[in-house]
């Protein structure tokens, strides 16, 4: 499962497709101080990236994948 919620942290894992954008949006609306872990994420659909750009949640664990990390940095997410 690409999204896994533990307490106040949403873990984005593996390949997060467009389907996960709505779930992430709903979670961020319900948890405005929630944090995001990208440590196990290898790919983000642009819809998920747009949600992260709009909400700018705290990233508690950055992506370990260099191309994804560079994309998130250039988008101002991390």
Number of C-alpha atoms within 10 A of each C-alpha: 10 17 18 12 15 8 8 13 18 22 21 25 19 16 16 21 14 14 12 18 21 13 13 19 17 10 15 20 12 10 14 13 12 18 20 22 20 23 18 17 21 18 21 23 14 13 16 22 18 16 16 23 15 11 13 16 18 16 18 16 15 18 22 13 14 10 12 17 20 13 14 18 12 10 13 11 19 19
